[in-house]
Amino acid sequence: MTTATTATTATTAATGQPPATPMTGRQVSALVVLLASQFMMAADFSVLNVALPRVGVDLGFTAGNLQWITTTFALCAAGCTLVFGRVGDYLGRRRIFIAGMAVLAVASLVGGIATSPELLLVARTLQGLSTAAVTPAALALLTTAFTEPSLRNKALGLNGVMMSSGFTVGAVLGGVLTDLLSWRWAFFINIPVAIAAIVVVPLVVQESKGESRSRIDLPGALLITVGLFAGIYGITRAGEDGLDAVSVGSMVAGLVLLGSFWSVESRRADALVPVQVLRKPEVAFGNLAALFIFGGETALIFFTGLYVQNVLGLSSLVTGLVLVGIGVGQILGGLIGPRVLERVPPRAMLGIALLGQGLFMLPGIWMTAHTGWLVPLIATQFVNAIFSMLAMLSFMVISTSSVDTDMQGMATGMATQSQQVGMAIGIPLLSAVFTASIGHGSVGVAEELSGIHLAIGVAAFAQIAVGVLLWLALRRRPRQQQV
């Protein structure tokens, strides 16, 4: 018996578990560059949110069209992620990652020099497509590079930290850049990072693709993409302008197209998403949870901004600093998450964490119009963010670990798409609740605060209810075989 084997045996005997496998130098390098890309993609989603009023003035957006700066990005990112994830399985995930980064560099240059609303929206469209390509590719490269369970959990935990904190830091960075330099730097800072990723990734990340090859499921790709575009557009329009013929028609069309997607996929041998995967409880419940995890957290950040700026009358920079509490909580949650999942099965933790996320969002319904509420707000959002990150990590583990290597691009694409859809519809749905409460037109601080209370309350109770449902549905379910 060698010394290493003796040490392994002694550690196993002492702890009851085999020692954790250390990362290799190549794995560390790959982890750093892939996580950096995930951080940047998440930051791109939110970096302009705080700066929207300034962008509108500089480029001549009307008040009614300003929301399309965010919506255009969200539509493309959410609608195309699954397709790009599956294409990565066929053509190579590293290849798709590099192509997406090249598109991001071009899009960021176009956005930074934009002189009209049309040119800026072209840039945001390209950024959304880049995110749809890069995010699932990077995640699939992580899950295939780290196959040992403890290392995979650690990598996914850090990935969750970077994506979630990237969204929060993007909001903070948008306020800082807008106040100190210009909103255009929110685009320009992407360019050197994208170029560095294009150069470094081929040196440290091995190509990864599925071993089995078949034709790309074009009917399935078209149905899922157009269906999500239609549904998200309808929800976004309804959230801003109320229900009308266009928003209702778009939502109905989206439901019909997504139903047709299920029907088509059940009859195709080369399905974009095999129905047996969709029927797996871990996959179905995990992706359902993602809608509430990410939709709720995105909306919380949005309504926190409204509260700090419109109710308390503070600046965008202060808003960004308040949101730092969420970022720090998510970082802590990502760091402790892998250790927690060694003791609590991810299936059980998913429901518990979503329940905790909702409970610590609930105090927002008691916020007052006094700055003294900032301290309890930051404290409760800090704890909320820890639970949010535990929920994100649990969802990602159970959604990808039950699917084999050939389908990791599809699995991570579906998981990423659920995140993007949640982020895209969370704000519009709760904005509809907010608008229904306060009505259209000019309102006072008291009415706006009341609307914020109602929107946050609806989000919190939805998360609590779904958390309980998931805990009951998944906590005792035995782990199934990969498909």
C-alpha positions as CSV (number, residue, x, y, z in Angstrom):
1,M,0.0,0.0,0.0
2,T,1.4,3.4,-1.0
3,T,1.7,6.4,1.3
4,A,-1.1,8.2,-0.6
5,T,-3.4,5.2,-0.3
6,T,-2.6,4.9,3.4
7,A,-3.5,8.6,3.9
8,T,-6.7,8.2,2.0
9,T,-7.7,5.2,4.0
10,A,-6.9,7.0,7.3
11,T,-8.9,10.1,6.3
12,T,-11.8,8.0,5.3
13,A,-11.7,6.0,8.6
14,A,-11.5,9.2,10.6
15,T,-14.3,11.2,8.9
16,G,-16.4,8.5,7.3
17,Q,-15.9,10.2,3.9
18,P,-13.1,10.1,1.3
19,P,-10.9,13.2,1.2
20,A,-11.8,15.9,-1.3
21,T,-10.0,15.6,-4.6
22,P,-7.7,18.7,-5.1
23,M,-8.1,20.7,-8.3
24,T,-5.3,20.5,-10.9
25,G,-3.5,23.6,-12.1
26,R,-5.3,23.4,-15.4
27,Q,-8.7,23.1,-13.7
28,V,-8.0,26.2,-11.6
29,S,-7.0,28.2,-14.7
30,A,-10.2,27.0,-16.5
31,L,-12.3,27.8,-13.5
32,V,-11.0,31.4,-13.2
33,V,-11.5,32.3,-16.9
34,L,-15.0,30.6,-17.1
35,L,-16.2,32.2,-13.9
36,A,-14.9,35.6,-15.0
37,S,-17.0,35.3,-18.2
38,Q,-20.1,34.3,-16.2
39,F,-19.7,37.3,-14.0
40,M,-19.4,39.7,-17.0
41,M,-22.5,38.2,-18.6
42,A,-24.6,38.5,-15.5
43,A,-23.4,42.1,-15.0
44,D,-24.3,43.0,-18.6
45,F,-28.0,42.2,-17.8
46,S,-28.2,44.8,-15.1
47,V,-25.5,47.3,-15.6
48,L,-27.7,49.8,-17.5
49,N,-30.7,49.5,-15.2
50,V,-29.7,52.3,-12.9
51,A,-28.4,54.4,-15.8
52,L,-31.6,54.2,-18.0
53,P,-32.8,57.8,-17.3
54,R,-29.4,59.2,-18.4
55,V,-29.3,57.0,-21.5
56,G,-32.8,58.0,-22.5
57,V,-31.8,61.7,-22.3
58,D,-28.6,61.3,-24.2
59,L,-30.0,59.2,-27.1
60,G,-33.5,60.5,-27.3
61,F,-35.5,57.6,-26.0
62,T,-39.1,58.3,-25.2
63,A,-40.3,57.4,-21.7
64,G,-42.5,54.6,-23.2
65,N,-39.6,53.1,-25.2
66,L,-36.9,53.2,-22.5
67,Q,-37.7,49.8,-21.1
68,W,-36.7,48.2,-24.4
69,I,-33.1,48.7,-23.5
70,T,-33.5,46.0,-20.9
71,T,-36.3,44.0,-22.5
72,T,-34.5,43.5,-25.8
73,F,-31.5,42.0,-24.0
74,A,-33.8,39.8,-21.9
75,L,-35.8,38.5,-24.9
76,C,-32.7,37.4,-26.8
77,A,-30.9,35.9,-23.8
78,A,-34.0,34.0,-22.6
79,G,-35.3,33.0,-26.0
80,C,-32.1,31.5,-27.5
81,T,-30.2,30.0,-24.6
82,L,-31.5,26.4,-24.9
83,V,-30.8,26.3,-28.6
84,F,-27.3,27.6,-28.3
85,G,-26.7,25.1,-25.4
86,R,-27.8,22.2,-27.6
87,V,-25.7,23.5,-30.6
88,G,-22.7,23.4,-28.3
89,D,-23.3,19.7,-27.6
90,Y,-23.0,19.1,-31.4
91,L,-20.4,21.6,-32.5
92,G,-18.3,22.0,-29.4
93,R,-18.9,24.1,-26.3
94,R,-15.6,25.8,-26.3
95,R,-16.2,26.8,-29.9
96,I,-19.6,28.3,-29.1
97,F,-18.1,30.1,-26.1
98,I,-15.4,31.8,-28.1
99,A,-17.8,32.8,-30.9
100,G,-20.2,34.3,-28.3
101,M,-17.3,36.3,-26.7
102,A,-16.4,37.7,-30.2
103,V,-20.0,38.8,-30.6
104,L,-19.9,40.4,-27.2
105,A,-16.8,42.5,-28.1
106,V,-18.5,43.8,-31.2
107,A,-21.8,44.5,-29.5
108,S,-20.0,46.4,-26.7
109,L,-18.2,48.6,-29.2
110,V,-21.4,49.3,-31.0
111,G,-23.3,50.1,-27.8
112,G,-20.5,52.3,-26.5
113,I,-20.4,54.5,-29.6
114,A,-24.2,54.4,-30.2
115,T,-25.7,57.8,-31.2
116,S,-29.3,56.7,-31.7
117,P,-31.9,54.5,-30.0
118,E,-31.9,52.1,-32.9
119,L,-28.1,51.5,-32.8
120,L,-28.2,50.9,-29.0
121,L,-31.0,48.4,-29.3
122,V,-29.0,46.5,-32.0
123,A,-26.1,46.4,-29.5
124,R,-28.4,45.1,-26.7
125,T,-29.8,42.5,-29.1
126,L,-26.3,41.2,-29.9
127,Q,-25.4,41.3,-26.2
128,G,-28.4,39.1,-25.5
129,L,-27.5,36.6,-28.2
130,S,-23.9,36.6,-26.8
131,T,-25.2,35.8,-23.3
132,A,-27.4,33.0,-24.7
133,A,-24.3,31.4,-26.3
134,V,-21.7,32.0,-23.7
135,T,-23.5,31.3,-20.4
136,P,-24.7,27.6,-21.1
137,A,-21.4,26.9,-22.9
138,A,-19.3,28.0,-19.9
139,L,-21.5,26.1,-17.5
140,A,-21.3,22.9,-19.6
141,L,-17.5,23.3,-19.8
142,L,-17.5,23.5,-16.0
143,T,-19.7,20.4,-15.5
144,T,-17.7,18.3,-17.9
145,A,-14.3,19.5,-16.5
146,F,-15.3,18.8,-12.9
147,T,-16.9,15.3,-12.8
148,E,-16.0,14.5,-9.2
149,P,-19.1,15.4,-7.1
150,S,-17.3,17.5,-4.5
151,L,-15.3,19.5,-7.1
152,R,-18.4,19.9,-9.3
153,N,-20.4,21.3,-6.3
154,K,-17.6,23.7,-5.5
155,A,-17.3,24.8,-9.1
156,L,-21.1,25.3,-9.4
157,G,-21.1,27.1,-6.1
158,L,-18.5,29.6,-7.3
159,N,-20.3,29.9,-10.6
160,G,-23.5,30.8,-8.7
161,V,-21.5,33.4,-6.8
162,M,-20.2,35.0,-9.9
163,M,-23.5,35.1,-11.8
164,S,-25.5,36.4,-8.9
165,S,-23.0,38.8,-7.6
166,G,-22.4,39.9,-11.2
167,F,-26.0,40.9,-11.5
168,T,-25.8,42.9,-8.3
169,V,-22.4,44.4,-9.0
170,G,-23.7,45.3,-12.5
171,A,-26.4,47.4,-10.8
172,V,-23.8,49.1,-8.5
173,L,-21.3,49.6,-11.3
174,G,-24.0,51.2,-13.5
175,G,-24.6,53.8,-10.8
176,V,-20.9,54.5,-10.2
177,L,-20.0,54.7,-13.9
178,T,-23.0,56.9,-14.7
179,D,-22.2,59.3,-11.9
180,L,-18.4,59.4,-12.3
181,L,-17.7,58.8,-16.0
182,S,-20.4,58.0,-18.5
183,W,-22.9,55.2,-19.1
184,R,-20.9,54.3,-22.3
185,W,-18.2,52.8,-20.1
186,A,-20.8,50.1,-19.1
187,F,-20.2,48.8,-22.7
188,F,-16.5,49.6,-23.1
189,I,-15.3,47.7,-20.1
190,N,-16.5,44.5,-21.7
191,I,-14.2,44.7,-24.7
192,P,-10.8,43.9,-23.1
193,V,-12.3,41.2,-21.0
194,A,-13.9,39.5,-24.0
195,I,-10.7,39.7,-26.0
196,A,-8.7,38.2,-23.1
197,A,-11.2,35.4,-22.9
198,I,-10.9,34.7,-26.6
199,V,-7.1,34.4,-26.2
200,V,-6.9,32.5,-22.9
201,V,-9.7,30.0,-23.2
202,P,-8.1,27.8,-26.0
203,L,-5.0,27.6,-23.8
204,V,-6.6,26.4,-20.6
205,V,-10.0,24.9,-21.5
206,Q,-10.3,21.6,-23.3
207,E,-13.0,21.3,-26.0
208,S,-16.1,19.4,-25.0
209,K,-18.9,18.0,-27.1
210,G,-21.3,15.1,-27.0
211,E,-20.1,11.8,-28.4
212,S,-23.3,11.0,-30.2
213,R,-24.2,13.1,-33.2
214,S,-27.6,13.6,-34.8
215,R,-29.3,16.3,-36.8
216,I,-30.2,19.5,-35.0
217,D,-33.9,19.6,-34.2
218,L,-34.9,22.7,-36.2
219,P,-38.6,22.5,-35.6
220,G,-38.1,22.2,-31.8
221,A,-35.6,25.0,-31.9
222,L,-38.0,27.3,-33.7
223,L,-41.0,26.4,-31.5
224,I,-39.1,27.0,-28.2
225,T,-37.4,30.2,-29.3
226,V,-40.5,31.8,-30.9
227,G,-42.7,30.6,-28.1
228,L,-40.5,32.1,-25.4
229,F,-40.2,35.3,-27.4
230,A,-44.0,35.6,-27.7
231,G,-44.7,34.7,-24.0
232,I,-42.0,37.0,-22.5
233,Y,-43.0,39.9,-24.8
234,G,-46.7,39.5,-23.8
235,I,-45.8,39.4,-20.1
236,T,-43.5,42.5,-20.4
237,R,-46.1,44.5,-22.3
238,A,-48.8,43.6,-19.8
239,G,-46.6,44.5,-16.9
240,E,-46.1,48.0,-18.3
241,D,-49.3,48.9,-20.1
242,G,-51.8,46.5,-18.6
243,L,-53.7,43.7,-20.4
244,D,-54.6,44.6,-24.0
245,A,-55.2,42.6,-27.2
246,V,-51.5,42.5,-28.1
247,S,-50.3,41.3,-24.7
248,V,-53.0,38.7,-24.3
249,G,-52.5,37.5,-27.9
250,S,-48.7,37.2,-27.4
251,M,-49.1,35.2,-24.2
252,V,-51.7,32.9,-25.7
253,A,-49.4,32.4,-28.8
254,G,-46.5,31.6,-26.5
255,L,-48.5,29.0,-24.6
256,V,-49.7,27.4,-27.9
257,L,-46.2,27.3,-29.3
258,L,-44.7,25.9,-26.1
259,G,-47.4,23.2,-26.0
260,S,-46.6,22.4,-29.6
261,F,-42.9,22.1,-28.7
262,W,-43.8,19.4,-26.2
263,S,-45.9,17.5,-28.7
264,V,-43.2,17.7,-31.4
265,E,-40.4,16.7,-29.1
266,S,-42.3,13.6,-27.9
267,R,-42.2,12.3,-31.5
268,R,-38.7,13.1,-32.6
269,A,-35.7,10.8,-32.2
270,D,-33.3,13.9,-32.5
271,A,-35.3,16.0,-30.1
272,L,-33.8,19.3,-28.9
273,V,-34.9,18.3,-25.4
274,P,-35.9,14.6,-25.1
275,V,-39.2,14.2,-23.3
276,Q,-37.8,11.7,-20.9
277,V,-35.5,14.4,-19.6
278,L,-38.3,16.8,-19.2
279,R,-40.3,14.2,-17.2
280,K,-37.5,13.7,-14.7
281,P,-38.7,15.3,-11.4
282,E,-35.3,16.7,-10.6
283,V,-35.2,18.5,-14.0
284,A,-38.8,19.6,-14.0
285,F,-38.9,20.8,-10.4
286,G,-35.4,22.3,-10.5
287,N,-36.2,24.5,-13.5
288,L,-39.6,25.5,-12.0
289,A,-37.7,26.6,-8.9
290,A,-35.4,28.7,-11.0
291,L,-38.2,30.9,-12.3
292,F,-39.1,31.9,-8.7
293,I,-35.5,32.1,-7.4
294,F,-34.3,34.4,-10.1
295,G,-37.6,36.2,-10.8
296,G,-38.0,37.0,-7.1
297,E,-34.4,38.2,-6.6
298,T,-34.4,40.3,-9.8
299,A,-37.7,42.0,-8.7
300,L,-36.3,42.5,-5.2
301,I,-33.4,44.5,-6.6
302,F,-35.7,46.5,-8.9
303,F,-38.2,47.5,-6.1
304,T,-35.3,48.2,-3.8
305,G,-34.1,50.8,-6.3
306,L,-37.6,52.3,-6.5
307,Y,-37.8,52.5,-2.7
308,V,-34.4,54.1,-2.2
309,Q,-34.7,56.6,-5.1
310,N,-38.4,57.4,-5.3
311,V,-39.6,56.9,-1.8
312,L,-36.5,57.9,0.2
313,G,-35.3,60.4,-2.4
314,L,-31.7,59.2,-2.4
315,S,-29.2,58.9,-5.4
316,S,-28.5,56.1,-7.8
317,L,-25.1,55.8,-6.2
318,V,-26.6,55.2,-2.8
319,T,-29.0,52.6,-4.4
320,G,-25.9,50.8,-5.6
321,L,-24.3,50.8,-2.2
322,V,-27.5,49.5,-0.6
323,L,-27.5,46.6,-3.1
324,V,-24.0,45.6,-2.0
325,G,-25.6,43.7,0.9
326,I,-27.2,41.4,-1.5
327,G,-23.9,40.8,-3.3
328,V,-22.1,40.0,-0.1
329,G,-24.8,37.6,1.0
330,Q,-24.6,35.8,-2.4
331,I,-20.9,35.5,-2.1
332,L,-21.1,34.0,1.4
333,G,-23.9,31.7,0.3
334,G,-21.8,30.5,-2.6
335,L,-18.8,29.8,-0.4
336,I,-20.7,27.8,2.2
337,G,-23.1,26.2,-0.3
338,P,-20.9,23.2,-1.2
339,R,-20.3,22.4,2.5
340,V,-24.0,22.6,3.2
341,L,-24.8,20.3,0.3
342,E,-22.4,17.7,1.8
343,R,-24.8,17.5,4.8
344,V,-28.2,18.3,3.3
345,P,-29.2,16.6,0.0
346,P,-29.7,19.2,-2.8
347,R,-33.3,17.9,-3.3
348,A,-34.2,18.8,0.3
349,M,-32.1,22.0,0.3
350,L,-33.8,23.4,-2.7
351,G,-37.2,23.8,-1.0
352,I,-35.7,24.9,2.3
353,A,-33.6,27.6,0.7
354,L,-36.4,28.9,-1.4
355,L,-38.6,29.1,1.7
356,G,-35.9,31.0,3.5
357,Q,-35.5,33.4,0.5
358,G,-39.2,34.2,0.7
359,L,-39.3,34.6,4.5
360,F,-36.4,37.1,4.4
361,M,-38.0,39.0,1.5
362,L,-41.2,39.4,3.5
363,P,-40.0,42.2,5.9
364,G,-40.1,44.5,2.9
365,I,-43.9,44.8,3.3
366,W,-43.2,46.9,6.5
367,M,-40.8,49.4,5.0
368,T,-41.5,53.0,5.9
369,A,-40.7,56.3,4.2
370,H,-37.9,57.0,6.6
371,T,-34.1,56.4,6.0
372,G,-34.0,54.5,9.3
373,W,-35.4,51.5,7.5
374,L,-32.2,51.2,5.4
375,V,-30.3,49.2,8.1
376,P,-33.0,46.5,8.6
377,L,-33.5,46.5,4.8
378,I,-29.8,45.7,4.2
379,A,-29.7,43.1,7.0
380,T,-32.8,41.2,5.8
381,Q,-31.7,41.3,2.2
382,F,-28.2,40.0,3.2
383,V,-29.8,36.9,4.7
384,N,-32.3,36.6,1.8
385,A,-29.3,36.6,-0.6
386,I,-27.6,33.7,1.3
387,F,-30.7,31.6,1.0
388,S,-31.1,32.7,-2.6
389,M,-27.6,31.4,-3.4
390,L,-28.2,28.1,-1.6
391,A,-31.4,27.7,-3.7
392,M,-29.5,28.5,-6.9
393,L,-26.7,26.0,-6.2
394,S,-29.2,23.3,-5.3
395,F,-31.2,23.9,-8.4
396,M,-28.1,23.7,-10.6
397,V,-26.8,20.5,-9.0
398,I,-30.1,18.6,-9.3
399,S,-30.8,19.9,-12.8
400,T,-27.5,18.9,-14.3
401,S,-26.3,15.9,-12.3
402,S,-29.2,13.6,-13.4
403,V,-28.3,14.2,-17.1
404,D,-25.3,12.4,-18.8
405,T,-22.3,14.1,-20.4
406,D,-23.6,14.0,-24.0
407,M,-26.5,16.2,-23.0
408,Q,-24.8,18.6,-20.6
409,G,-25.1,21.5,-23.1
410,M,-28.8,20.8,-23.2
411,A,-29.1,20.5,-19.4
412,T,-27.1,23.6,-18.7
413,G,-28.9,25.4,-21.5
414,M,-32.2,24.6,-20.1
415,A,-31.1,25.6,-16.6
416,T,-29.7,28.8,-17.8
417,Q,-32.8,29.5,-19.9
418,S,-34.9,29.0,-16.8
419,Q,-32.7,31.6,-15.0
420,Q,-33.0,34.0,-17.9
421,V,-36.8,33.6,-18.2
422,G,-37.2,34.1,-14.5
423,M,-35.1,37.3,-14.7
424,A,-37.0,38.5,-17.8
425,I,-40.6,38.0,-16.4
426,G,-40.0,38.7,-12.7
427,I,-40.0,42.4,-13.0
428,P,-42.9,42.7,-15.5
429,L,-45.2,40.4,-13.5
430,L,-44.6,42.2,-10.2
431,S,-44.7,45.6,-12.0
432,A,-48.2,44.6,-13.1
433,V,-49.1,44.1,-9.4
434,F,-47.4,47.4,-8.6
435,T,-49.3,49.3,-11.3
436,A,-52.6,47.7,-10.5
437,S,-52.1,49.0,-6.9
438,I,-51.2,52.6,-7.7
439,G,-52.8,53.1,-11.1
440,H,-51.4,55.1,-14.0
441,G,-50.4,58.8,-13.8
442,S,-48.8,60.8,-11.1
443,V,-48.8,59.3,-7.6
444,G,-47.5,60.4,-4.2
445,V,-44.8,58.7,-2.0
446,A,-47.4,57.0,0.1
447,E,-49.1,55.4,-2.9
448,E,-45.8,54.3,-4.4
449,L,-44.7,52.8,-1.1
450,S,-48.0,50.9,-0.8
451,G,-47.5,49.5,-4.3
452,I,-43.9,48.4,-3.4
453,H,-45.3,46.6,-0.3
454,L,-47.8,44.7,-2.4
455,A,-45.4,43.6,-5.1
456,I,-42.8,42.4,-2.6
457,G,-45.5,40.6,-0.6
458,V,-46.7,38.7,-3.6
459,A,-43.2,37.7,-4.5
460,A,-42.4,36.6,-1.0
461,F,-45.5,34.5,-0.5
462,A,-45.1,32.9,-4.0
463,Q,-41.5,31.8,-3.0
464,I,-42.7,30.5,0.4
465,A,-45.5,28.5,-1.2
466,V,-43.2,27.0,-4.0
467,G,-40.5,26.3,-1.4
468,V,-42.9,24.2,0.7
469,L,-44.2,22.4,-2.4
470,L,-40.6,21.5,-3.6
471,W,-39.6,20.4,-0.1
472,L,-42.5,18.0,0.1
473,A,-42.1,16.8,-3.5
474,L,-38.3,16.2,-3.6
475,R,-36.9,15.7,-0.1
476,R,-37.5,11.9,0.0
477,R,-37.2,11.1,-3.7
478,P,-34.4,8.6,-4.4
479,R,-31.8,9.8,-6.9
480,Q,-32.5,8.5,-10.4
481,Q,-30.2,7.2,-13.1
482,Q,-28.8,9.6,-15.6
483,V,-30.5,9.7,-19.0
